[in-house]
């Protein structure tokens, strides 16, 4: 196992999260990105950085109803090596009323 720094990016499929995935992968960090659905752009980055980017695919667990679910694979990875940085970039569908 390499001694790369690790970052968890929640909401890695588009926008700021996707841009951060690309930046940290290009700097040789170990990036774990979580997504709600498929992302062609993220798949492209995974192909470009196979040794740096991991997208958990197992079902999510919710150990505490007041906390958002965490993918099982991500939570297991952090037991072995905690993330040095966590970015919460996931957003909801927020619509402003006029």
RODO-969209 format. One line per 8 residues: their letters; for each residue x negated, y negated, z of C-alpha. Coordinates in nm, 4 decimals, m for minus. Example, Ala and Ser with C-alpha at 12.3 -4.5 7.8 and 13.67 -1.06 7.14 Angstrom:
BEGIN
AS) m1.2300,0.4500,0.7800 | m1.3670,0.1060,0.7140
***
This chain:
BEGIN
XXXXXXXX) 0.0000,0.0000,0.0000 | m0.1328,m0.3371,m0.0962 | m0.1469,m0.6227,0.1476 | 0.0619,m0.8652,m0.0605 | 0.2808,m1.1164,0.1200 | 0.6505,m1.0264,0.1070 | 0.9522,m1.2455,0.0370 | 1.3222,m1.1602,0.0436
XXXXXXXX) 1.5361,m1.3653,m0.1935 | 1.9097,m1.3295,m0.1393 | 2.0903,m1.4400,m0.4539 | 1.8139,m1.3569,m0.7005 | 2.0211,m1.3138,m1.0157 | 2.0416,m1.6724,m1.1394 | 1.9662,m2.0367,m1.0714 | 1.7234,m2.1261,m0.7954
XXXXXXXX) 1.6972,m1.7671,m0.6719 | 1.5966,m1.6391,m1.0162 | 1.3419,m1.9192,m1.0589 | 1.1888,m1.8382,m0.7196 | 1.1686,m1.4686,m0.8100 | 0.9689,m1.5572,m1.1203 | 0.7387,m1.7972,m0.9351 | 0.6567,m1.5591,m0.6501
XXXXXXXX) 0.6109,m1.2589,m0.8806 | 0.3687,m1.4615,m1.0944 | 0.1713,m1.5336,m0.7758 | 0.1484,m1.1593,m0.7013 | 0.3842,m1.1519,m0.4030 | 0.5969,m0.8498,m0.3185 | 0.9483,m0.9774,m0.3984 | 1.2686,m0.8097,m0.2842
XXXXXXXX) 1.5720,m0.9670,m0.4471 | 1.9338,m0.8983,m0.3644 | 2.2178,m0.9478,m0.6104 | 2.5912,m0.8858,m0.6286 | 2.5936,m0.7811,m0.9933 | 2.3846,m0.7153,m1.3018 | 2.1534,m0.9831,m1.4389 | 1.9780,m0.9468,m1.7746
XXXXXXXX) 1.7338,m1.2235,m1.6795 | 1.6410,m1.0430,m1.3581 | 1.6003,m0.7148,m1.5474 | 1.3562,m0.8952,m1.7787 | 1.1535,m1.0157,m1.4798 | 1.1522,m0.6664,m1.3333 | 1.0046,m0.5389,m1.6615 | 0.7408,m0.8177,m1.6596
XXXXXXXX) 0.6450,m0.7623,m1.2946 | 0.7028,m0.3915,m1.2216 | 0.4601,m0.3850,m0.9293 | 0.5936,m0.6979,m0.7624 | 0.9725,m0.7024,m0.7939 | 1.2177,m0.4667,m0.6291 | 1.5947,m0.4975,m0.6472 | 1.7737,m0.2769,m0.3923
XXXXXXXX) 2.0471,m0.0713,m0.5563 | 2.1901,0.1284,m0.2673 | 2.5194,0.0255,m0.1039 | 2.5195,m0.2531,0.1498 | 2.5791,m0.2020,0.5190 | 2.7378,m0.4475,0.7571 | 2.6145,m0.3760,1.1077 | 2.7762,m0.6867,1.2560
XXXXXXXX) 3.1013,m0.8310,1.1279 | 2.9672,m1.1828,1.1816 | 2.6658,m1.1233,0.9592 | 2.6480,m1.0763,0.5814 | 2.5768,m0.7218,0.4604 | 2.2155,m0.6197,0.4008 | 2.1247,m0.3622,0.1358 | 2.0072,m0.0418,0.3015
XXXXXXXX) 1.6888,m0.0259,0.0949 | 1.5916,m0.3805,0.1918 | 1.6503,m0.3197,0.5611 | 1.4379,m0.0034,0.5475 | 1.1594,m0.1874,0.3654 | 1.1469,m0.4505,0.6401 | 1.1057,m0.1860,0.9071 | 0.7799,m0.0899,0.7347
XXXXXXXX) 0.6641,m0.4427,0.6526 | 0.8586,m0.7515,0.7603 | 0.9132,m1.0315,0.5101 | 0.7034,m1.3372,0.5731 | 0.9574,m1.5554,0.3943 | 1.3348,m1.5274,0.3498 | 1.5241,m1.7446,0.0998 | 1.9037,m1.7513,0.1096
XXXXXXXX) 2.0005,m1.8774,m0.2349 | 2.3311,m1.6995,m0.2721 | 2.6272,m1.9264,m0.3146 | 2.9959,m1.8868,m0.3356 | 3.2326,m2.0239,m0.5901 | 3.2820,m2.3699,m0.4466 | 3.5241,m2.5932,m0.6319 | 3.5760,m2.9538,m0.5423
XX) 3.9276,m3.0866,m0.5333 | 3.9928,m3.4170,m0.7000
***
